[in-house]
Amino acid sequence: MALGMSLLGCGRDAQVRADHVVLVTIDTLRADHLSAYGYPRPTSPFLERLRGESVLFMRAFASMPTTAPSHASMLTALHPIAHRVLKNGQVLDASFVTLAEMLRGHGFRTAAFASTNMHFKVGGLDQGFDTFDEPAGIGVYTRPADQTVERAIEWLHGLASGERAFLWVHVFDPHTPYDPHPEQRERLAFHATRDAEGYVRFLREQHHLDVDFLGGADAAVELLSEYDAEVLFVDDQLRRLDDALHERGLADHTLFIVTADHGEGLGNHRFLGHGKHLYNEHLRVPLLVRLPGRAPHAQAVGDVVQLVDLLPTVLELAAVPSAMPYPIHGTSLAPLLRPGSGAWAGAIAFAQRRDFAPENRPAADVDPAQANYEEGQAFALQDGRFKYILRTAGAHEFYDLAEDPYETHDRIAGGDAAVGALRGQLVELIARHGREGANVEPKSVDAETIERLKSLGYLQ
């Protein structure tokens, strides 16, 4: 596939205004585990169909591989270093303006349906939403995607004719602990038995996965099958959501966006989870955007884009003035979505790692490589070809992504001329973004919520 080239020659009603915006965020979803992105297992038949009428971004990156900070960046167009939600359990300051506030201020009815109550409303991300629906009940912290989507569909059916609306739907299923539904497990198991040997070869040769780290080929296949079945279940529910848009006659005027907050280690770099590393299995996320209008539109874009680009993109396509009270870090993707509508000004992706509390330093007998903890701070910058990872308390790394997309060969000592240039650019961005957030003190949620997060494996 030629990146950045149109896959279908037909056009779209280019200037149809987005009167409805639907943003779907899938927790912990790696782009390279979607069949829509070339993964050999059929994990995303609906997203494959959606790809046929959407712009698919091949290189979309999160600001941080942690849920609350990443969503805060999507909704504010600021990186965490500036909005100061630096880890789960912190609260977005009310001085920041969210996408929901911008849209509601221009006549949109706004609603969010989230699949966890651990991060969003308690963390101030409900700013600007008329409706914010989360799991409820004693001891209930998450809910499966079908329940969240069902509530979102009910809300869609309540929209008045001609009413402009913004709907955010968050689903949690690909996050640990995995508990895939039998139907999706069986569908993937049927596929896996046809070419188990070829699948393991793909993991080793294409995903550069050390299957021995996961306990061998059989154990690796079992773990990834559980993850993939969760992804397939989410895909099935998103099809239901899209069907509802069409049934209500809303799809032709809806900007439909599907993405994820971050990825997951799944054994790459000998790490299972997320939050610690800035490798692209943690940062690269799917991003599919279906524009309003009736003509089909399929395009694959290879430019590097960031999730902070979503806010200015939505505002432009919804014809909402984008005057923010402070500089934002995102750039509208409209020139990439509607060729000829302007010059694309983006080219890089900035990211940082969450802050770890020193009191959570692992015991001396724990392997530091396996612990979900690392001293100091870490930042990364990539431009589509090269990537630099800077640590304040550890070794820096440099990768040539064109030759080494899975970041297996550190070239920091290779004498490449790009090392100094990319490092200088990263240092300048750290300083600039840090100044922007210097007057905002990170605020934490209440002590009870902190303890709940810790009990569920979210280290503070």
C-alpha angles and dihedrals in degrees: 000000000000107000115234094015125117115256094199124037097214121105135226134226087273100194102043107134118235104241090168127040122194117187117187119190119189115201118235098355120155113209091221092062092064121094084214085068096045102275108152096229119077096245098141116032092153094050088049088056091045089051088063090066101029145068108256117202111212095191110040118147138195123228093230134004092236125095107233097039092046094050090046088055092050092051097044104030088232129117116240093254087067104035090042099222090131100164142003111291096043126112129234109238114245090233090075118087118227131207089248091055092050093050095043089051088060099049104279121140105225132206138166128197112191129185095216134044095202101086121018119047092030088048097054096256091124090080109133099011120125089196125029113177122187135161112287135195139078109300093001112127104153139023132199122263095252091062094047093046092048091056091047091051091051089054092050090054089056095059115116120235110273093012115139114226145185117203124185116191120187122190125191107188102111089058119098136295091061116214105164121192115252094241095057092040091054094047092054093040090057089053094045095054090060095064112005093149093051091049093054089048089052091052092052100040103031104027093032089225121167097221090187088067087061092050100271137305097304094048091046092051091049094051095046091044090059091050093045092049089055089051091050091051090054090048090055091052093049088056088057090051092050091046088055091053090054094044090054091047091242102116098085091061097035127106100211116197127182121186143131135242095231143325134252136246097231089178100312110134084012092284129117108193138040141250099067107067135052098208115129096254082071099038108034110090136175118261122184121170123189111194123217114262138077107258116090116253123188121173135153115213121200098187117116109254134173135218089241085070092070099080097055090041094055093045092052095047091046091050092238117147108254099208104144122186091235138024114283128208098223129089124207113258091208094111089057094043095045109028112215094031094105145305119303109237100187129090109145141062122216122196141168138194124245120262116259120212111235091227088067093060106136123249119270093254093057117099104246090214091060098039117098090231137085132177121249129359131304133203134180138197127189132178103190095272107042135030131198124195116196123195125189092206105027147032121312120231136207129193138187099220094189090064099025112030093166093054098237099142117056109209099183090121095042097096094239112168091224093064097077095040095051093043091052091050091049094049090051092051092049090053095045097046091043091056090051091059097036095105095051118086115209110247125204131217119247122297093252092057091047090055090048090053091050092049089055093051101266103135115209 
